[in-house]
Amino acid sequence: MTSLRIILHDQLSDNISSLEGLDSSSDIILMPELLGWAAAVKHHKKKLVLLFSAMRHFANQLQDKKINVVYIKIEDNILSLKDAVLELKKQYEVDRIIITKPSEYSLWQDAQKLNEISELEIREDTRFLASTSFFINWAEGRKSLLMEYFYRSLRVKYDILMEGKKPVGGKWNYDASNRKPPKSGLEVPKPFSIEPDEITKNVIATVETKFPNHFGNIKGFHFAVTRSDALLALDNFINNRLVLFGDYQDAMVTGEAWMYHSHISFYLNCGLLLPLECINLAVDFYNKGSAPLNAVEGFVRQILGWREFVRGIYWFKMPQYKELNYFGANRNLPSFYWDGNTDMNCLSQCVNETYDNAYAHHIQRLMVLGNFALIAGINPQEVNDWFLVVYADAYEWVELPNVSGMILFADGGYLASKPYAAGGSYINKMSDYCRGCKYKVSEKNGGNACPFNYLYWDFLSRNRDKLIKNHRIGMMYKIFDRMDEKKKNAILHDSEKFLDSLF
């Protein structure tokens, strides 16, 4: 029996479930660079380079093991999985098709169409630590889904940072110890960087030629594209950044796009790294006394807790989740999200770094870029499309719950317990962006005031009916109600004037 085994762009792991039981004497592996996926949105050029180069390196490694790999390059203009299989069947007869469940809903739908061609087996993606059935069993019957409790269940299941049945240190979560603002004199280590080889250089040239109008700066590509180099990137973080990651994971500094973060989501999300090996390495570092608990627990929580949680939400709630718009937000995405041309320095910094790096850390995404989209009332579909385009670690399964649920509260509080809206004071506390801004964060109204200040109150005012009973922000309405009418009118006037100038 000849099995056709399909490997997608984010399934670049030797132990991917679709390869289990491989018979190298008869089976065929198909690896397609799909134009339909690549052009569905204008993915950042560095994202396309990362994935296509990593795919080609992975294919070469399989071929070195004498495995028959049929590789379809982006230049071949194959749109869909079905088209790729039909192209292959011009040369090969296959008895069945095996594929690991695609990570994105649209690709999963495409994969199911393969049963029109041959017997089809779609396997669970066992690289994740919580299967979709595990999440469903945990979630069903709960009125609200709190990541914290899901995270604790996985800590227990995998015996991570546990002392018997209790968490190491006596607390499950050290998030309160992970919010230090930046201080002067921080010496941030350089991020992992590796020079492109000939394969990557060829991919860079192809992407630049084939996708010239896609977002992003393709110059300075330095990401790992092999498992061995991804492991070096992980090791670089553990040894050089982890010790201060906990303290400064929320901090933002001008000119320091990478800060103390790990930058391994690129590799986790395409399969070059596996979650448990990253977690175990950090825990071992803690056990040796080389990193504090708040740093290690924070890192573990991002992978074991948040990453697994948002994937569970995605598959539990798709496809309806994509259509949610709790606040009825309908403004278009401002053009400065694409070109960084705005007098708001925090937004300009984050957009320009995103353009250059296909990366911004989670607070830049949540509390600057996302916060503005929330309080300005930007249509969730446009915000989701933007986040999917611009980041090299963005796939719909991780992007959509983070944006619609965490950033925009478009699901009405299913994922997050409150909207993460904030005025300029938060950005001023956690960054140095306000120092170089045209607007004054200390001013609340008027032409010189930070727009975040009045837009925050305007957001609360226009969504009062939907938020007044939220116990986490109810106090803010008491503050708003104590404002005199002149102040409230100024908030409305400044908000309308500013937003009208953008659209």
N, C-alpha and C positions, 0 to 999 in steps of 0.2 A: 504494500500500500504506500503510495506517495502522498505525503502531506505537504501542503503549501502553508508555510508559517510566515505571518506578516509581522514586521517590526516597524512601528511608527516613529515619528521624530522625537517623541518624548518617552520612548521605551528602550533606551540604550543601556540595558543591563544584561549581563551574562545570565543572571538567574530570573529573567522575565518569564512569566508562566507559559507564554506561547512557545518557549524553547524546551520545556520539560518533555522528556521522552524523545528528543530529536534523534533521528536515524540519519547520520551524515552520509550514509551510502545511497540514500534514495530521496530524502526530503529536500525541499527547496525553500530558501528564505527569500522573501520579497521585501525590499526596502524602498519605498517610493517617496521622493520629494514631491509632494502634491501641490500643484499650482492652485487648485481650488482653495486649499487651506492658506497658502502663502499670500494669496491676493484677496482673501475674503475681507480682511481689513489691512490697512497699510502698516504692517508690523515694522517696528524699528529695524533698521538695516543691520545693526549689530546682533539683534535677536535672530534674524535669518542666517547670518554668518555663523553664529554659534551653533545653531541646530543643524544646518546642512553640513558644516565641517565636522561636527561631532558624529553625525550619521555616517559620513564617508570614512572617518577613522574607524568607527565601530564595524562597518562592513569589511574593511581591510583586515581587521583582527579576526573576524569570523572566517574570512577566506584563507587566512594564514593557517587556520585549523582544518583546512581542506573541506570546508562546508560550502555547498553550492549557494551562492548569493546572487540573486538577480537584482541589480540596482538601477533604479530609474531616477535620472537627474532632473532638476528643475527645468533644464533646457529642453527636455523632451515634451514639456507642456501637457502632462497628464493631469487631468482635473480631479478625479475622484478615485477612491479605493476600487470601485467596480471597474473603472476604466483601466486601472493598473493591472488588475487581475486578468481582465480580458486581453490585454496586451501580452501578458506572460503566457496565457494559454495558446497563443499563436505558435509557441515553441514547445510547451510542456503539457503533458496530461497529468492532472492531479485528481486524487480520490476524495480529498477533503481539505478544507481550509481551517486553519487554527489561528486565532488572534486573541491577544490579551485585550480585555475590555478597554476601548479608548477612553481617555480621561475627559473628553469634551462631548457634550450631548450630541452635537451635529455629526461628529465623526462616529459616534456610537450608532446613530441612525444609518449612516452610510455603511457601516460594517454589517448591519443586519441585512442589507440588500445583497450581500454576497451569497446568501443561501439560494438566490436565484441562479447561481452559477454552479455551485457544488455543495456537498454536505458541509455544514458550518458549525464550528465550535468556538464560542466566545468564553474565554476563561477569566476568572477573577484576577485583578491586579494585586498580587500578593506582596508587592513592595510596600504597600501601605500597612500600617500597624493596626488599623481598625477596618475590617471589611465592611462593605455596605450593609450586609445583614446584621453585623454587630451594632452598627449605628442605629439601624431601624429598630432593633430590639431594645436598645437603650432609650431611644427617643419616643417611641409610641406610648401614648397615654400621658405624656408630660404636657402641662399647660405652657411651660416655657422651657427653652433649652439653654441651660447655662453651661458655657464652656468649662467653667471651673470644675463642675461635678463630673463631666465627661473626662476631663484631664486626670482627675483623681482616680477614676476607674481604670484608666490605662496605666497610670503609675503603679497601681496595685497589680494589674494583670502582668506587667512586664518586670515587676520588682525593681523599679528605677528610683533611686534616692529614697529608699525605704529602710526602716529599721523595724523588722517584723511587720506589724500592721500600721505603724505610724510613720509619718514622713520624717526624713532626716532633718534635724534641727528643730523639730516640733511644729513646723508650719508647712503648709502645702504650697504657699505662694509668697514670693518675696517681691512682688511688683512694687510695693510701697518703698522699697529700698533701691529701686531702679529708675529714679526720676531726677537725678541731680542735674541742675543746669550746667552749662559749660563754664569752665573757669579759665582765666587767662593763663597762658603758658602750657596748655595741653600739647603734648608731642604725640600726634597720631601716627602710628606706624604706616608705612606705605602699603597699599593693597597688593595682593598677589598679582603678578603680571608675568606673562610669558610671550615671547616673540612668535608670531605666526609662522608656521612651516609652509611648504609649497602647496599642500592641499588647502590650507586655510587661505593662502594668498589667492589661489585660483577661485575659491568661493567668494572672497571679497570682490574680485573683479567681476564675477558673474552677477552678484547681487547688485553691485553698482550699475551694471549695464541693464539688467532685466527689471530692476525696481528703482529707477532713478528718482521717482517722486514719493517714495516711502519716507516716513519720518526718520529723523536721526542722523547723527554724524557717524559715518562709517570709519573715519580715521582713528588711529590709536587703538585698534582692536587688540585686547590683551587677555581674553578669557581662556580658560582651560577648555580643550575640546576632546580630551581623552580621559579615561578613568584615572590613569596614573597621575596626570597633571591635576585633576580635580582633587585627588587625595592630597597632593602637595598644597593646594589652596586651603583645604580643610586644616591641614597641619599648620599652615601659616597663621590661620585664625587662632587655633588652640594655643599656640606658643606665643603669639605676639599681641593678641587683642582681647582674648577671653577675660583676662584678669580685670580689665576695666570696662568690659562690655556691660556688666550689670549696672554700674554706676551711671554711665553716660549713654545708654541705649536710646534715650529720648532726646538727647542734646543735638542741636543743629549749629554749625559753625560755617561762616562764609569761607568758601574755598576748600572746605573739607567734606567732599561729597560722601566719602566712604566711612568716615569716623571709626568706631570700634566694632562695627558690625561684621558678620561672618562672610557675607557675599557668596554664600554657598547655595542659595535658593536656585540660582541658575542651574546648578548641577544636580541638586535634589530633584527638581521638577522635570528634568529630561532623563534621569536615570543613571547618570554617571556616579552619583553618590546614593547611598541608601540611608534612610532615617536612623535606623538602630545603630549603625556604625558611627554616625556623627554623635548621637547621644552618648554612647558608651565611651567614646574618646574623651568627651567633656567630663563625664562622671569620673573616669579614671584620673583625669587631671585634678579634680577636686579631692579625690581620695588620697592623692599624693601630697596634698597641701599646696598645690600650685595655683589654685584659683579659688576665690571666695564662693560661698554657697549662693549668694544673691545673683552672681553672674552665671553660675552653672545652672541653677534652677530656672532662671529667666531664659536661657538658651534652650533648655530641655522643654520648657513650656511652649515656646514658639513652634517647635517641631512636633512633639508628642501631643500637645494640647491644641494649639490654634490650627496648625496645618491639617491635622486629621479631622478636626471639628468642622472646618469650612468645607472640606471635601464631603463629609457626611451630610451637611446641610444641602449642598449642591445636588447630590443624587437623591436625597429624600424629597426635595421640593421642585425639581425640574419636571417639565418645562415651564410651569406656571411662574416660578420664581423670577424668571427673566422679565416678566411683564409688570411687576409690581411697581407702584408709584404712590405711596401712602399720602404724601403731601400734595399730589397733583402738580408737581414741579414741571414747568413747561418752557423755561427760558433756554435759548441756544447756548452752547458752549462758547465762551469768549475766544476770540482769535489768539489772545496771548497764551493760551494753553499750547498753541503750536509754535509760536515764534518767541515767546518770552518778553514781548514788547509791552511792558506795563511799568508804571511808576511804583507799584507795590513791590518793594525789594524782595520780600520773602517769596512771593510767587515767581518773580523773575529769576531769583537764584535757583529755585527748585525746578522750574521748567527748563532752564538752560543746562543744568546738571543732568536732567533727564535726557535732554536732546543729545548731549555729549556721551553719556555713559550707559544709556538704557537701564538706569538704576536710580533709585532714591530710597532712603531708608523709611521704615514704617511710619515714623512721626511726620516726616515731610509729606508722605502720601496722605496720612489721616488728618493731621492738624493744620496743614497749610493748603495743599492742593485740594484735598477732599473737603475740608472745613469751608473753604470759600464756595465750592460747588453746592454744598448743603445750604448755607445761609443765603446764597444768592438765588436759590431755587432753580438750579440747572436740571434739565430733563435727564432722568437716570439713564436712559438708553445712550445718550450722547456721552455722559460721563463714563459709563461702562465701556463704550467703544474706545474712548481715549485711553483709559487705563490698560485695556487689552492690547492696544497698539504699542504703547511707548516703553514697556518694561520687558526685559529679556527673560524674566521669570514668570511672565503673565500667561496663563492659560485660563480659559473660562471657568474651570472648576474652582480655581483659587481666587480669581479676580472678581467674579460675580458676587459671591457671598460677602467678600470684603467690601466691595463698593456699595452694592444695593443694601446690604444688611448693616455693616459696621459704619461706613462713611455716610451714606445718604438716609439711613433709617427708612428706606423705601418699602421695607417689609413690615413696617408698623411696630417693630420691636420684637420680632421673632428671634433674631440673632443677638441683638444688642439690647440692653435694658434702658438705654437712653440715647438720644442723638448726641454725637460728639461735636457739638457746636461750641465755639469759643470766640471771645473777642481778642483784640490785639495784645492784651496783657499776657496771655498764655504764650504767644509766640515770642514776645519780648523776654519773658522769663526763661524760655528754653533755647534761645538763640541769641546771636548778635545781629540778626538781620535788620532790626529796627534802627540801628545806629546809622545805616547807610540809606535810609528811606526818605523819600520826599515828604511823606506823611508823618504826622506826630502821633505816636502811640498814646501819649499823655492827653491828647485832646479827643473829646468824645463826639463833638459835632462841628460842622462847618467844613469849609473847603480844605483845610489843612489836617483835619482829623483822620486817623487811621480808618479806612472803610470797614475793617473788621469790627470796629467798635459799634457803629450804628447798625450795620447789617445784622449783627448778632441779635440785637433787641428787635429789629424789624422781623427777623425770622421767628422769634418767639411770639411776637404780636400776631402775625398773620396766621400762625398755626396754633393759636391758643386752644381752640376747641379740641384739638387732637393731643395736646400735650399737658394741659392743665392738671390732669390727674396722675401724671407721671411722678412718682414719689422722689425720683432723683433730681428733678429740676423744678419741682413745685415752688421751692423757695424763691426762685428767680422771678416768678410771677408776682410774688409779694413785693419784691423790690421794684418791679416794673409798675405795679399799681400805686406805689408811693410817689412815683414821678408826677410832676405837674403836667398839665396839658401842653404847655409851651414846649417842654422837653420831649414829650411824646410826638408832637407835631414836627419837631426838628428831626427826630429819628426817621419819621416817615418821609419828610421832604428830602433829607440827605440821601436816604436809600434810593428813592425814586430817581433823583437827579444822577446819582452815581451809576446806577444800573442802566438808565437810559443812555448814558454816555458810552456804554460798552456794546450796545446792541443796535 
